[in-house]
Amino acid sequence: MAAPHTPPNFPSGKPKVVVTRHLIPSVEARMSELYETLLNTEDKPMSREELVAAMQDCDVLVPTVTDTIDAEMIAAASERLKLIANFGAGTEHIDLEAAAKRQIMVTNTPGVFTDDTADIAMAGIIGVPRRIREGTALVRRGEWTGWAPSGLLGRKLGGKVLGIVGMGRIGQAVAHRARAFGLEVAYYNRKRVPEALERMLGARHVPDLDELVAEADILTLHCPLTEETRGLMDERRIGLMKEGSSLINTARGELIDQDALIAALYSGKLAGAGLDVYPDEPNVDERLLKHPNVMTLPHIGSATAEGREASGEKVIANIRFWADGHRPPDQVLTALID
């Protein structure tokens, strides 16, 4: 395959790379060996001004989901910046169109956190109907009085309908796990997946999202954040959910109208929720924290040592391919950049 661009020349012989957050030591050590690398050892999120300053003095920026890189920032970047090598699969925090117009290549690290995130989703799928948080709190308060026939009754999983919104890699991994718990899997996706995959996963396609929302005993979100999906679970759609159902979100906090969710929880319409993401991270609404059956996790869907190392290795590979004048394996929006 022909190289998509001429290998750049670097004054020091190596590209200058700015990493916006502290990565695991093995990844940082390898980056420092290969490139002229500026690390964020304090792991303090960079301000907008600090990000712009970095973009004016590097060849490669390695941001994460906590770094919003908009069109104005990209316009302020120096001509030297030619690659944004994102650490993570999601790229909604980067203005891809603005980057393409400036001929700045963008890469990501897809597929690395699929199983890790699916595992955390399953924690909510199991934990909310079985009232795990409530039970743990009871024991820790020293208020548990022992086993009782009617104590802390939850809902069994077997035979219940798990509605999956978004049947990409993570949605498929959740469906695969859900079968082992006897859940009936139904899904909504912009495009129906191949029938062979549906049979393998034991998943039933529902072409209308509202229909899936109304049918599910447990609804789990696995779609990207776009203008179309922002506020996907709004007051109207949450109102369609079954009485006593549960909502799980390990994707993006902005997919849910948080006030509408809280109202449904406190009215008793929803039995509970499992949340790993929030619209204003790291802030978590106090009403969610106080509800007895809301599992509130600190955005740990991808937080495994193995996954973070693999993501870092992908970043390194993408930079190496680009620096050598070859197409990186995980280039985003190829057609616009070429």
C-alpha positions as CSV (number, residue, x, y, z in Angstrom):
1,M,0.0,0.0,0.0
2,A,1.4,3.4,-0.9
3,A,2.2,5.8,1.9
4,P,-0.5,8.4,2.4
5,H,1.9,11.1,3.2
6,T,5.6,12.0,3.0
7,P,7.5,11.1,6.2
8,P,7.8,14.3,8.2
9,N,11.2,15.7,9.2
10,F,11.7,16.3,12.9
11,P,14.4,18.8,14.2
12,S,15.5,16.3,16.9
13,G,15.2,13.3,14.6
14,K,12.1,12.2,16.6
15,P,8.6,13.5,16.7
16,K,7.7,15.6,19.7
17,V,4.8,14.0,21.5
18,V,2.7,15.6,24.3
19,V,0.7,13.1,26.4
20,T,-2.2,14.9,28.3
21,R,-2.7,12.4,31.1
22,H,-0.6,10.0,33.1
23,L,-0.5,6.6,31.4
24,I,0.8,3.3,32.9
25,P,4.6,3.2,33.4
26,S,5.4,0.7,30.7
27,V,3.6,2.7,28.0
28,E,5.2,6.0,29.2
29,A,8.6,4.4,29.2
30,R,8.2,3.0,25.7
31,M,7.0,6.4,24.4
32,S,10.0,8.2,26.0
33,E,12.3,5.7,24.4
34,L,10.9,6.1,20.9
35,Y,9.9,9.8,20.8
36,E,10.7,13.2,22.3
37,T,7.9,12.8,24.8
38,L,6.4,15.3,27.3
39,L,4.5,13.4,30.0
40,N,1.9,14.6,32.5
41,T,3.3,12.8,35.5
42,E,1.0,14.7,37.9
43,D,-2.1,13.4,36.0
44,K,-3.8,16.7,36.4
45,P,-6.3,17.4,33.5
46,M,-4.9,20.1,31.3
47,S,-6.8,23.3,31.0
48,R,-7.9,24.6,27.6
49,E,-5.1,27.1,27.6
50,E,-2.5,24.4,28.4
51,L,-3.9,22.2,25.6
52,V,-3.6,25.0,23.1
53,A,-0.1,25.7,24.2
54,A,0.8,22.0,23.7
55,M,-0.8,22.0,20.3
56,Q,1.4,24.9,19.3
57,D,4.6,23.1,20.2
58,C,4.3,19.4,19.3
59,D,4.1,17.1,16.3
60,V,1.7,14.7,18.0
61,L,-0.9,15.2,20.7
62,V,-2.1,12.2,22.7
63,P,-5.3,13.2,24.4
64,T,-7.9,11.2,26.3
65,V,-11.7,11.4,26.7
66,T,-11.2,14.2,29.4
67,D,-9.7,16.5,26.8
68,T,-12.2,18.5,24.6
69,I,-10.5,19.6,21.4
70,D,-12.8,21.9,19.4
71,A,-12.5,23.7,16.1
72,E,-11.2,26.9,17.7
73,M,-8.3,25.0,19.4
74,I,-7.5,23.1,16.2
75,A,-7.4,26.4,14.3
76,A,-4.9,27.8,16.9
77,A,-2.6,24.8,16.6
78,S,0.7,25.2,14.8
79,E,1.4,23.8,11.4
80,R,3.7,21.4,13.2
81,L,0.8,19.4,14.7
82,K,0.0,16.7,12.2
83,L,-1.3,13.8,14.4
84,I,-3.8,13.6,17.2
85,A,-3.3,10.0,18.5
86,N,-6.2,9.6,20.8
87,F,-5.9,7.2,23.8
88,G,-9.3,5.5,23.7
89,A,-11.9,4.5,21.1
90,G,-14.3,7.4,21.4
91,T,-13.5,10.5,19.5
92,E,-16.5,12.7,20.1
93,H,-14.4,15.0,22.2
94,I,-12.4,15.9,19.1
95,D,-13.7,18.0,16.2
96,L,-12.9,15.6,13.5
97,E,-14.1,17.8,10.7
98,A,-11.9,20.7,11.8
99,A,-8.9,18.3,12.1
100,A,-9.5,17.0,8.6
101,K,-9.7,20.5,7.2
102,R,-6.3,21.3,8.7
103,Q,-4.9,18.0,7.4
104,I,-4.3,16.8,11.0
105,M,-4.6,13.0,11.1
106,V,-6.6,11.5,14.0
107,T,-6.2,8.0,15.3
108,N,-7.9,6.0,18.1
109,T,-7.6,2.7,19.9
110,P,-10.7,0.7,19.0
111,G,-11.6,-2.8,20.4
112,V,-9.2,-2.6,23.3
113,F,-11.8,-2.0,26.1
114,T,-14.6,-4.1,24.7
115,D,-14.6,-6.9,27.2
116,D,-13.7,-4.7,30.1
117,T,-16.6,-2.4,29.5
118,A,-19.0,-5.3,28.9
119,D,-18.0,-6.8,32.2
120,I,-18.8,-3.5,34.0
121,A,-22.2,-3.3,32.2
122,M,-22.9,-6.9,33.4
123,A,-22.2,-5.8,37.0
124,G,-25.0,-3.3,36.6
125,I,-27.3,-5.7,34.8
126,I,-26.9,-8.2,37.6
127,G,-26.4,-5.8,40.5
128,V,-29.4,-3.5,40.1
129,P,-32.2,-6.1,39.9
130,R,-30.6,-8.0,42.8
131,R,-30.1,-4.7,44.9
132,I,-26.4,-5.3,45.4
133,R,-25.6,-1.7,46.4
134,E,-28.5,-1.7,48.9
135,G,-27.4,-4.9,50.5
136,T,-23.8,-3.9,50.7
137,A,-24.8,-0.6,52.4
138,L,-27.0,-2.5,54.9
139,V,-24.2,-4.7,56.0
140,R,-21.7,-1.8,56.3
141,R,-24.1,0.2,58.4
142,G,-24.3,-2.7,60.8
143,E,-28.0,-2.9,60.4
144,W,-28.3,-6.4,58.9
145,T,-30.2,-8.6,61.3
146,G,-29.7,-11.9,59.5
147,W,-31.4,-13.9,56.8
148,A,-35.2,-13.4,56.4
149,P,-37.6,-15.0,53.9
150,S,-38.7,-11.6,52.7
151,G,-35.5,-9.6,53.2
152,L,-34.1,-7.4,50.4
153,L,-36.1,-9.1,47.6
154,G,-34.8,-8.4,44.2
155,R,-35.8,-9.6,40.7
156,K,-34.4,-12.7,39.1
157,L,-32.6,-12.4,35.8
158,G,-33.6,-15.6,34.0
159,G,-36.4,-15.0,31.5
160,K,-36.2,-11.3,31.7
161,V,-35.7,-9.1,28.6
162,L,-32.4,-7.3,28.3
163,G,-32.7,-4.5,25.8
164,I,-29.4,-3.5,24.2
165,V,-29.2,-0.1,22.6
166,G,-26.3,-0.2,20.2
167,M,-25.0,-3.5,18.9
168,G,-21.4,-2.7,18.2
169,R,-18.5,-4.5,19.8
170,I,-19.5,-3.8,23.4
171,G,-23.2,-4.5,22.8
172,Q,-22.3,-7.8,21.2
173,A,-20.0,-8.7,24.1
174,V,-22.8,-7.9,26.6
175,A,-25.2,-10.0,24.6
176,H,-22.8,-12.9,24.7
177,R,-22.5,-12.7,28.5
178,A,-26.2,-12.2,29.0
179,R,-27.1,-15.5,27.5
180,A,-25.3,-17.3,30.3
181,F,-27.7,-15.7,32.8
182,G,-30.8,-16.8,31.0
183,L,-31.7,-13.3,29.8
184,E,-33.7,-12.9,26.6
185,V,-31.6,-10.5,24.5
186,A,-33.3,-7.9,22.2
187,Y,-31.5,-5.1,20.6
188,Y,-31.9,-1.9,18.6
189,N,-29.2,-0.7,16.2
190,R,-29.1,1.8,13.3
191,K,-28.3,-1.2,11.1
192,R,-29.4,-4.7,11.8
193,V,-26.5,-7.0,12.4
194,P,-26.1,-10.2,10.2
195,E,-28.6,-12.9,10.9
196,A,-25.7,-15.4,11.6
197,L,-24.4,-13.1,14.3
198,E,-28.0,-12.8,15.8
199,R,-28.2,-16.5,15.9
200,M,-24.8,-16.8,17.5
201,L,-25.7,-14.2,20.2
202,G,-29.2,-15.4,20.6
203,A,-30.3,-11.8,20.0
204,R,-33.6,-10.6,18.5
205,H,-33.7,-7.3,16.5
206,V,-36.3,-4.7,17.4
207,P,-36.5,-2.1,14.6
208,D,-38.1,0.6,16.7
209,L,-36.2,2.0,19.7
210,D,-39.4,3.0,21.5
211,E,-40.7,-0.5,21.2
212,L,-37.5,-1.9,22.7
213,V,-37.6,0.6,25.5
214,A,-41.1,-0.4,26.4
215,E,-40.4,-4.1,26.3
216,A,-37.1,-4.3,28.2
217,D,-36.9,-5.3,31.9
218,I,-33.3,-4.1,31.9
219,L,-32.2,-1.5,29.3
220,T,-28.4,-1.0,28.7
221,L,-26.9,1.7,26.5
222,H,-23.9,1.1,24.2
223,C,-24.1,3.7,21.6
224,P,-21.7,6.6,20.8
225,L,-22.5,10.2,21.7
226,T,-23.6,12.1,18.7
227,E,-26.1,15.0,18.1
228,E,-28.7,12.3,17.3
229,T,-28.0,10.3,20.5
230,R,-27.5,13.2,22.9
231,G,-30.5,13.0,25.3
232,L,-31.6,9.7,23.7
233,M,-33.3,8.6,27.0
234,D,-35.3,11.8,27.6
235,E,-38.4,12.2,29.7
236,R,-40.7,10.8,27.1
237,R,-38.6,7.7,26.4
238,I,-38.0,7.0,30.1
239,G,-41.7,7.2,30.5
240,L,-42.1,4.3,28.1
241,M,-40.0,2.0,30.3
242,K,-41.7,-0.7,32.3
243,E,-42.7,-0.2,35.9
244,G,-39.9,-1.7,38.0
245,S,-37.4,-1.9,35.2
246,S,-33.7,-0.8,35.3
247,L,-31.5,1.4,33.2
248,I,-27.7,0.7,32.8
249,N,-25.3,3.2,31.2
250,T,-21.6,2.6,30.6
251,A,-21.4,4.6,27.4
252,R,-21.7,8.4,27.8
253,G,-23.5,10.3,30.5
254,E,-25.1,12.7,28.0
255,L,-27.2,9.9,26.5
256,I,-29.6,10.3,29.4
257,D,-31.7,13.2,30.6
258,Q,-30.5,13.0,34.2
259,D,-33.3,14.9,35.8
260,A,-35.9,12.7,34.0
261,L,-34.0,9.6,35.2
262,I,-33.9,10.9,38.8
263,A,-37.6,11.7,38.7
264,A,-38.4,8.1,37.5
265,L,-36.2,6.6,40.2
266,Y,-37.7,8.5,43.0
267,S,-41.3,8.0,41.8
268,G,-40.7,4.3,41.9
269,K,-41.3,3.8,38.2
270,L,-37.7,2.5,37.8
271,A,-36.3,0.0,40.3
272,G,-32.8,1.3,39.9
273,A,-30.0,2.3,37.7
274,G,-26.4,1.3,37.1
275,L,-24.2,4.2,36.0
276,D,-20.5,4.4,35.2
277,V,-20.8,7.7,33.3
278,Y,-22.3,11.1,34.0
279,P,-23.0,14.3,32.0
280,D,-20.8,16.5,34.2
281,E,-17.9,14.3,35.3
282,P,-16.5,14.1,37.8
283,N,-19.6,15.7,39.4
284,V,-22.3,13.2,40.3
285,D,-25.8,14.5,41.2
286,E,-26.4,14.1,45.0
287,R,-29.8,12.6,44.3
288,L,-28.2,9.7,42.5
289,L,-25.8,9.1,45.4
290,K,-28.7,9.1,47.9
291,H,-30.9,6.7,46.0
292,P,-30.6,3.2,47.6
293,N,-30.6,1.3,44.4
294,V,-28.4,3.3,42.1
295,M,-25.0,1.8,41.5
296,T,-22.7,4.8,41.0
297,L,-19.3,3.8,39.5
298,P,-16.4,6.3,38.8
299,H,-16.1,5.7,35.0
300,I,-14.1,2.5,35.4
301,G,-15.5,0.6,32.4
302,S,-12.1,0.5,30.7
303,A,-10.1,0.4,33.9
304,T,-8.0,-2.7,33.7
305,A,-4.2,-2.8,33.6
306,E,-4.3,-5.0,30.6
307,G,-6.7,-2.8,28.6
308,R,-4.8,0.4,29.4
309,E,-1.5,-1.2,28.4
310,A,-3.0,-2.4,25.1
311,S,-4.5,1.0,24.4
312,G,-1.1,2.6,25.0
313,E,0.6,0.1,22.6
314,K,-2.0,1.0,19.9
315,V,-1.2,4.7,20.4
316,I,2.5,3.9,20.0
317,A,1.9,1.9,16.9
318,N,-0.2,4.6,15.3
319,I,2.5,7.2,15.9
320,R,5.2,4.9,14.5
321,F,3.3,4.2,11.3
322,W,2.6,7.9,10.8
323,A,6.2,8.9,11.5
324,D,7.4,6.4,9.0
325,G,5.0,7.8,6.4
326,H,2.6,4.9,6.4
327,R,-1.1,4.8,7.2
328,P,-1.7,4.2,10.9
329,P,-3.8,1.1,11.5
330,D,-6.4,3.0,13.5
331,Q,-6.8,6.2,11.4
332,V,-10.2,8.0,11.8
333,L,-12.0,9.7,8.9
334,T,-9.5,8.5,6.2
335,A,-11.6,9.8,3.3
336,L,-11.6,13.4,4.6
337,I,-7.9,13.4,5.4
338,D,-6.4,11.9,2.3
